Amino acid sequence: MSVTLYGIPNCDTVKKARTWLETKGIAYTFHDYKKQGTDPAKLTEWVAKAGWEKVLNRAGTTFKKLPEADKEGLDAAKAVRVMEANPSAIKRPVVEHPGGLLVGFKEAEWDAAF
C-alpha cells in the first residue's frame, strides 16, 4: 500500500496522524510542505477530489492573517493560489492512499479508510 502524508512536522494534528499510522503498522512517506514545498497540480487535484472548502484551512492563523484581497472572492483556482503561496493554509494532514484522499485527522474516518 502506498500512503503519502502531507503536512508540517511540528503540527499537533500531523503528529497525531503520524502516530496513528505508526500504531496501525501502516508505512507512509512524509512530505513536508515547509521543506519540499507545494505542487499546484497536486493542490488542484485535491481540490477537485475534496473541494477547496475542505482543503483550505480558513480557521487557521495563517489564513486569518492574509490580506482581505486574498480572502475575498474565493473559488477553486484562487484557493489553490493562496495555498501554494501559504502552505500553512492547507488543512493538515492530507493523506493520499490507494482508497482515496483524507483531509484532516478524524480517527473514525481513518479507521474506515484503512
C-alpha positions as CSV (number, residue, x, y, z in Angstrom):
1,M,0.0,0.0,0.0
2,S,1.4,3.4,-1.0
3,V,0.5,6.1,1.5
4,T,1.8,9.7,1.4
5,L,1.1,12.1,4.3
6,Y,1.5,15.8,3.6
7,G,1.9,18.3,6.4
8,I,4.2,20.2,8.7
9,P,6.2,18.2,11.2
10,N,5.5,20.4,14.2
11,C,1.7,20.5,13.7
12,D,0.0,18.7,16.6
13,T,-2.6,17.2,14.2
14,V,0.1,15.9,11.9
15,K,1.8,14.4,14.9
16,K,-1.4,12.6,15.9
17,A,-1.9,11.3,12.4
18,R,1.7,10.0,12.1
19,T,1.4,8.2,15.5
20,W,-1.9,6.7,14.4
21,L,-0.4,5.4,11.2
22,E,2.7,4.0,13.0
23,T,0.5,2.4,15.7
24,K,-1.5,0.6,12.9
25,G,1.7,-0.5,11.2
26,I,0.9,1.5,8.1
27,A,4.1,2.6,6.2
28,Y,3.9,6.0,4.7
29,T,6.0,8.7,3.1
30,F,6.0,12.1,4.7
31,H,6.0,15.2,2.5
32,D,7.0,18.3,4.5
33,Y,5.4,21.5,3.0
34,K,8.0,23.7,4.6
35,K,11.0,21.9,3.2
36,Q,9.6,20.3,0.0
37,G,7.0,23.0,-1.0
38,T,3.7,22.5,-2.5
39,D,2.8,21.5,-6.1
40,P,0.0,23.5,-7.7
41,A,-1.0,20.4,-9.8
42,K,-1.3,18.3,-6.6
43,L,-3.3,21.1,-4.9
44,T,-5.6,21.3,-7.9
45,E,-6.1,17.5,-7.8
46,W,-7.0,17.6,-4.1
47,V,-9.4,20.5,-4.6
48,A,-11.1,18.5,-7.4
49,K,-11.5,15.5,-5.2
50,A,-12.4,17.1,-1.8
51,G,-13.4,20.6,-2.6
52,W,-11.4,23.8,-1.9
53,E,-13.6,24.5,1.1
54,K,-12.3,21.4,2.8
55,V,-8.6,21.6,1.7
56,L,-8.2,25.3,2.5
57,N,-7.9,25.9,6.3
58,R,-9.9,29.1,6.7
59,A,-10.0,28.6,10.5
60,G,-6.2,28.8,10.9
61,T,-4.0,31.7,11.9
62,T,-2.2,31.8,8.5
63,F,-5.5,32.3,6.6
64,K,-6.8,34.9,9.1
65,K,-3.6,37.0,8.7
66,L,-3.9,37.1,4.9
67,P,-4.8,40.4,3.3
68,E,-8.5,40.8,2.8
69,A,-8.0,40.7,-1.0
70,D,-6.6,37.2,-0.7
71,K,-9.6,36.1,1.4
72,E,-12.4,37.6,-0.8
73,G,-13.9,36.1,-3.8
74,L,-12.5,32.6,-3.2
75,D,-13.1,29.9,-5.7
76,A,-11.1,26.8,-6.5
77,A,-8.4,28.5,-8.6
78,K,-7.9,31.3,-6.1
79,A,-7.8,28.9,-3.2
80,V,-5.0,26.9,-4.9
81,R,-3.0,30.1,-5.5
82,V,-3.4,31.0,-1.8
83,M,-2.4,27.6,-0.6
84,E,0.6,27.4,-3.0
85,A,1.8,30.8,-1.6
86,N,0.9,29.9,2.0
87,P,1.4,26.2,2.6
88,S,0.3,26.6,6.3
89,A,-3.1,27.5,4.9
90,I,-3.6,23.9,3.7
91,K,-5.7,21.8,6.1
92,R,-3.5,19.2,7.8
93,P,-2.8,16.5,7.2
94,V,-3.6,15.5,3.7
95,V,-3.2,11.8,3.0
96,E,-3.2,10.1,-0.3
97,H,-3.8,6.4,-0.1
98,P,-5.0,3.6,-2.5
99,G,-8.6,4.1,-1.5
100,G,-8.7,7.9,-2.0
101,L,-7.9,11.1,-0.1
102,L,-8.2,12.1,3.5
103,V,-8.1,15.7,4.6
104,G,-7.7,16.4,8.3
105,F,-7.5,13.8,11.0
106,K,-10.7,12.3,12.2
107,E,-10.0,8.9,13.7
108,A,-13.3,7.3,12.6
109,E,-12.7,8.4,9.0
110,W,-9.2,7.0,9.1
111,D,-10.4,3.7,10.6
112,A,-12.9,3.4,7.8
113,A,-10.4,4.3,5.1
114,F,-7.7,1.9,6.3
